[in-house]
Amino acid sequence: MTERLHLRDSYLLEFDARVLACRAHGGSPAVVLDRTAFYPESGGQPWDTGTLGEASVVAVVEQDGNVLHVLDRPLAEGPVRGRVDGARRRAHRQQHHGQHLLSQAFVEVAAARTVGFHLGAETTTIDLDRTVNAEQIDAAEARANEVAWEARPVSVKVVSVDEARGLGVAVPEGVDEDVRLVEAEGFDLQPCGGTHPRTTAEVGVVVVTAAERYKGGTRVSFVCGHRALHAVTRRRHVLDRLTSVLSSPLEGLADVAQKTRDDLSASERRARGLLERALEGEARRLLDLARGTTAPRGAEPSIVVAAYDGWSANELRVLAQRLVALSPCVALLGSRAEKAHLVFAQTEGLPHDVPALLREAVGHLGGRGGGRGDLAQGGGDRPELLDEALERAADAVRARS
């Protein structure tokens, strides 16, 4: 079995080892070493990266009691120098120990226990076994930071299962031999195989970034240390831009944003009203035009054919529905944009197969569409053929009328 140097020293970044076996993993070369400082993905913490000789370590996984190092190129058996990516290792120490502190803080302030943990590339999450409110989240965040700033020593020890249980530790299922315990002095004691700092001070700061209901409990997202600094910097830049765009100081930003949203909603309602009035007028214009060019006034039903530039499918649909409601007719409408849009409709009771007409037309445009009953819509990638497709559909309607 591979000797795991990271279990004794989370700060060890360079080491000498021997390649014992060359294997493959997921189509990439991989090796087993006699000893390693690389952490394999486990317990919610991602693997370390770095180099073995001239090869880059792109993944580290456990396999049959050994640590398998997945590489970007083959490596021969024999001695090799390993180097772990120090920035990634430091980030993982900060995030993982920050998780220990935050999880214990939630136990203290809300009796909420962590049942899931994931250390991601940008943010870390814990899943709590119950819902927590905003005040409890703030209190847990404050408590975790208090402990971090006290620079409490962090120690690692290996004990038997019975000793662990005697210390009040919940031993993970399936563990029946030695248990590795990580302790933040006087605050938290947990079984863990991850990499941790020498003191809580290295966590720097714990910043909760989001919380949401999840599987009957709460999923809390947070960042620590350098990631927290980057997260706060990003948010500051966003807030600076918002205060400038909205011409508001930070303290009044929420009120100004709410007013802007309310004004936008009111503007959208007015715009919808104006659009409805405009489409009403357009529908009447098209019906008058269809009656004047296809049959004497009063002859029914009319065939309305119209093509527009830049109209959305929704606008075509509203116009088509207004047309068939105003007067018995078949509405064959299209629009040219990056693609062609088609909406076909008929007044209830007319005999045409509107979905079939639509499918034939969009097929001519190199697209697809569908519908049911008296309304169908679709589109295609050849807007230059829109007029031809509409005229073919009109001919089909006339042939059946």
C-alpha positions in Angstrom: 0.0 0.0 0.0 1.1 3.5 -0.8 2.5 5.4 2.2 0.5 8.6 2.5 2.8 11.4 3.6 0.1 14.1 3.6 -1.5 12.4 6.6 1.4 13.3 8.7 2.3 16.7 7.2 -0.2 18.8 5.2 2.6 21.3 4.4 4.8 18.8 2.6 5.0 19.7 -1.0 8.2 18.0 -2.3 9.2 14.4 -1.8 11.2 11.6 -3.4 9.5 8.3 -4.2 9.7 5.2 -6.4 7.3 4.3 -9.2 6.2 0.7 -8.4 3.7 0.1 -11.2 2.5 1.7 -14.4 -1.2 1.5 -15.2 -3.9 3.2 -17.1 -6.9 5.2 -15.9 -9.7 6.5 -18.1 -7.4 6.2 -21.1 -4.6 8.2 -19.5 -1.3 6.8 -18.1 -1.1 6.4 -14.3 1.4 5.2 -11.7 1.5 3.8 -8.2 4.3 5.1 -5.9 5.7 3.6 -2.8 5.0 6.9 -1.0 3.3 10.1 -1.9 2.4 13.6 -0.6 -0.4 13.9 -3.2 -3.9 13.8 -1.6 -6.4 11.5 -3.5 -9.9 12.8 -3.9 -11.9 11.7 -0.8 -14.5 12.8 1.6 -15.6 15.9 -0.4 -12.1 17.2 -0.9 -10.6 17.2 -4.4 -7.3 15.7 -5.3 -4.0 17.6 -5.4 -2.2 18.4 -8.7 1.4 19.0 -9.4 4.2 17.1 -11.1 6.1 13.7 -11.0 9.3 14.3 -12.8 8.4 15.9 -16.1 4.8 14.5 -16.0 1.9 16.6 -14.8 -0.4 15.0 -12.2 -3.9 15.7 -13.5 -5.9 13.5 -11.0 -5.2 11.4 -7.9 -7.6 8.6 -6.9 -7.7 5.7 -4.6 -7.6 2.2 -6.1 -7.3 -1.1 -4.2 -5.6 0.5 -1.2 -3.1 2.4 -3.3 -3.0 5.9 -4.5 -3.2 6.1 -8.3 -1.6 9.2 -9.9 -3.1 10.0 -13.3 -0.6 11.7 -15.6 -0.5 13.7 -18.9 2.3 11.4 -20.2 3.8 8.0 -19.4 6.4 7.6 -16.6 8.9 4.8 -16.3 9.3 2.7 -13.1 12.1 3.9 -10.8 12.9 6.9 -8.7 11.0 10.1 -9.2 10.7 13.6 -7.6 7.2 14.7 -6.7 6.0 18.3 -6.4 2.5 19.2 -5.1 0.9 22.5 -6.3 1.3 24.6 -3.2 -1.5 27.2 -4.0 -4.1 24.4 -4.6 -3.0 22.6 -1.4 -3.2 25.9 0.6 -6.7 26.6 -0.8 -7.9 23.2 0.2 -6.4 23.5 3.7 -8.2 26.8 4.2 -11.6 25.6 2.8 -11.6 22.2 4.5 -10.7 23.5 7.9 -13.1 26.4 7.4 -15.8 23.8 6.8 -14.9 22.1 10.2 -15.3 25.4 12.0 -18.5 26.4 10.3 -20.1 23.0 10.7 -19.3 23.0 14.5 -20.6 26.6 14.7 -24.0 25.5 13.2 -24.1 22.7 15.8 -23.6 25.3 18.6 -26.0 28.0 17.4 -28.8 25.9 15.7 -28.2 22.2 16.6 -27.8 21.7 12.9 -25.4 18.9 11.8 -23.6 18.6 8.6 -24.6 15.6 6.5 -22.9 16.6 3.2 -19.7 18.5 2.2 -18.3 19.5 -1.2 -15.2 21.5 -1.8 -15.6 23.0 -5.3 -13.3 25.0 -7.5 -14.8 28.4 -6.5 -17.1 27.7 -3.6 -17.6 25.2 -0.8 -20.9 23.8 0.4 -22.2 22.0 3.5 -25.6 20.4 3.7 -27.3 20.7 7.1 -29.9 18.3 8.4 -32.4 21.0 9.2 -33.5 24.4 8.0 -31.7 27.4 9.5 -32.8 31.1 9.3 -30.8 34.2 8.4 -30.1 35.0 12.0 -28.7 31.6 12.7 -26.5 31.7 9.6 -25.1 35.1 10.7 -24.4 33.8 14.2 -22.7 30.6 12.9 -20.5 32.7 10.5 -19.5 35.0 13.3 -18.7 32.1 15.6 -16.6 30.4 13.0 -14.6 33.6 12.4 -14.1 34.1 16.2 -12.4 30.7 16.4 -10.4 31.3 13.3 -9.1 34.6 14.6 -8.1 33.1 17.9 -5.4 31.1 16.1 -6.2 28.0 18.0 -3.8 25.1 17.4 -5.0 22.4 15.1 -3.7 18.9 15.9 -4.0 15.5 14.2 -3.9 12.2 16.0 -4.7 8.6 15.2 -6.6 6.6 17.8 -8.5 3.3 17.9 -12.3 3.2 17.3 -13.0 2.7 21.0 -10.8 5.6 21.9 -12.6 7.8 19.4 -16.0 6.8 20.7 -14.7 7.5 24.2 -13.9 11.0 23.1 -17.5 11.5 21.9 -16.6 11.2 18.2 -19.1 9.7 15.8 -17.0 7.1 13.9 -18.0 6.9 10.2 -19.7 3.6 9.2 -17.3 1.0 7.9 -14.4 2.2 9.9 -13.2 -0.6 12.2 -9.5 0.2 12.6 -7.6 3.4 13.4 -9.4 6.7 13.2 -7.6 9.9 12.3 -8.9 12.8 14.3 -8.5 16.5 13.5 -9.0 18.9 16.4 -9.3 22.7 16.6 -8.3 23.1 20.2 -11.2 23.4 22.6 -13.8 23.8 19.8 -14.0 20.9 17.3 -12.9 17.3 17.1 -13.8 15.3 14.0 -12.7 12.2 12.1 -11.1 13.3 8.9 -8.5 12.3 6.3 -8.2 15.7 4.7 -5.4 18.3 4.7 -5.6 20.9 7.5 -3.6 23.9 8.8 -1.4 24.1 11.9 -3.7 26.8 13.4 -7.2 28.1 12.8 -5.7 31.4 11.8 -4.7 30.1 8.3 -8.4 29.8 7.5 -8.3 33.6 7.5 -12.0 34.4 7.2 -15.2 32.4 6.6 -17.7 34.2 4.4 -21.2 32.6 3.7 -22.2 33.5 0.2 -25.6 31.8 -0.2 -28.1 29.5 1.5 -31.0 27.5 0.1 -33.4 24.8 1.2 -32.1 21.4 0.2 -33.6 18.0 0.8 -35.5 19.0 3.9 -32.5 20.9 5.3 -30.2 23.8 4.2 -27.3 23.9 1.8 -24.9 26.6 2.8 -22.3 28.0 0.4 -19.2 29.7 1.7 -15.6 30.6 0.9 -12.5 31.0 3.2 -9.1 32.6 3.1 -7.8 33.8 -0.3 -11.1 32.7 -2.0 -13.0 34.9 0.4 -10.8 37.9 -0.5 -11.4 37.2 -4.2 -15.2 36.8 -3.7 -15.5 40.0 -1.7 -13.4 41.9 -4.3 -15.7 40.6 -7.1 -18.8 41.7 -5.2 -17.2 45.1 -4.5 -16.6 45.7 -8.2 -20.2 44.8 -8.9 -21.6 47.0 -6.2 -19.3 49.9 -7.3 -20.7 49.6 -10.8 -24.3 49.4 -9.6 -23.9 52.5 -7.4 -22.5 54.3 -10.4 -25.2 53.1 -12.9 -28.0 53.8 -10.4 -26.5 57.0 -9.0 -27.1 55.8 -5.5 -24.9 55.4 -2.4 -24.4 51.9 -1.2 -26.9 52.3 1.7 -29.7 53.3 -0.6 -28.9 50.8 -3.4 -31.6 48.3 -2.6 -34.4 50.9 -2.5 -33.2 52.4 -5.8 -33.0 49.0 -7.4 -36.5 48.1 -6.2 -37.9 51.4 -7.6 -36.1 50.8 -10.9 -37.6 47.3 -11.0 -41.1 48.7 -10.3 -40.7 51.4 -12.9 -39.5 48.7 -15.4 -42.6 46.6 -14.7 -44.9 49.5 -15.2 -43.1 50.4 -18.4 -43.5 46.8 -19.6 -47.2 46.9 -18.8 -47.6 50.1 -20.8 -45.6 48.6 -23.7 -47.8 45.5 -23.7 -50.8 47.7 -23.8 -49.4 49.7 -26.7 -48.4 46.6 -28.5 -51.9 45.1 -28.1 -53.4 48.3 -29.6 -50.9 48.3 -32.4 -51.6 44.7 -33.2 -55.3 45.3 -33.1 -54.9 48.1 -35.7 -52.6 45.9 -37.8 -55.1 43.0 -37.7 -57.9 45.2 -39.0 -55.6 46.6 -41.7 -54.7 43.1 -42.9 -58.3 42.0 -42.9 -59.4 45.0 -44.9 -56.6 44.4 -47.3 -57.5 40.7 -47.7 -61.1 41.5 -48.3 -60.2 44.2 -50.9 -57.8 42.0 -52.9 -59.4 38.5 -52.6 -63.1 39.0 -52.6 -65.9 41.6 -52.3 -66.4 43.0 -48.8 -68.4 40.5 -46.7 -67.1 37.4 -48.5 -65.8 35.0 -46.0 -63.5 33.5 -45.0 -60.4 35.7 -45.9 -56.9 34.4 -46.4 -54.5 36.8 -44.7 -50.8 36.5 -45.7 -48.2 38.8 -44.2 -44.4 38.8 -43.7 -42.5 41.1 -41.4 -38.8 41.8 -40.6 -37.6 41.2 -37.1 -40.9 40.2 -35.4 -40.7 37.6 -32.7 -42.8 34.4 -32.8 -44.8 35.6 -29.9 -45.7 38.8 -31.7 -46.8 36.8 -34.7 -48.9 34.5 -32.5 -50.7 37.4 -30.8 -51.5 39.0 -34.2 -52.7 35.7 -35.6 -55.0 35.1 -32.6 -56.4 38.6 -33.0 -57.0 38.1 -36.7 -59.0 34.9 -36.3 -61.0 36.4 -33.4 -62.0 39.5 -35.4 -63.3 37.8 -38.5 -63.4 34.3 -40.0 -60.1 33.8 -41.7 -56.9 31.8 -42.2 -53.9 33.7 -41.0 -50.5 32.8 -42.5 -47.9 35.0 -40.9 -44.1 35.0 -41.1 -41.1 37.0 -39.9 -37.5 37.2 -41.1 -34.6 37.5 -38.6 -31.6 35.3 -38.2 -34.1 32.6 -38.8 -37.5 32.5 -40.3 -40.6 32.3 -37.9 -44.0 31.1 -39.0 -47.4 31.2 -37.2 -50.5 29.8 -38.9 -54.0 30.0 -37.5 -57.6 29.7 -38.5 -61.0 30.7 -37.1 -62.6 27.9 -35.2 -64.9 25.8 -37.5 -62.9 26.3 -40.7 -61.8 23.0 -42.4 -58.1 23.4 -42.9 -55.4 21.2 -41.3 -53.3 24.0 -39.8 -50.5 21.9 -38.3 -50.1 20.1 -41.7 -49.9 23.4 -43.5 -47.3 24.6 -41.0 -45.2 21.4 -41.3 -45.1 21.7 -45.1 -44.1 25.4 -44.9 -41.3 24.9 -42.3 -40.0 22.0 -44.3 -39.5 24.3 -47.2 -37.5 26.6 -44.9 -35.3 23.8 -43.6 -36.8 23.7 -40.1 -39.6 22.2 -38.1 -42.6 23.1 -36.1 -46.0 21.9 -34.9 -49.2 22.7 -33.1 -52.7 21.4 -32.4 -56.1 22.3 -33.7 -56.3 25.8 -35.2 -52.9 27.2 -34.2 -49.4 26.1 -35.2 -45.9 27.7 -35.2 -42.4 26.9 -36.2 -39.3 28.1 -37.9 -36.4 27.4 -40.3 -32.9 28.4 -41.2 -33.7 29.8 -44.6 -35.5 33.2 -44.2 -34.8 34.1 -47.8 -37.5 31.5 -48.8 -40.1 33.0 -46.4 -42.3 34.6 -49.0 -42.3 31.5 -51.2 -43.2 29.3 -48.2 -46.1 31.6 -47.3 -47.4 31.7 -50.9 -47.3 27.9 -51.1 -49.4 27.7 -48.0 -51.9 30.3 -49.3 -52.2 28.3 -52.5 -53.0 25.1 -50.5 -55.7 27.0 -48.6 -57.2 28.4 -51.8 -57.3 25.0 -53.4 -59.3 23.6 -50.5 -61.7 26.6 -50.2 
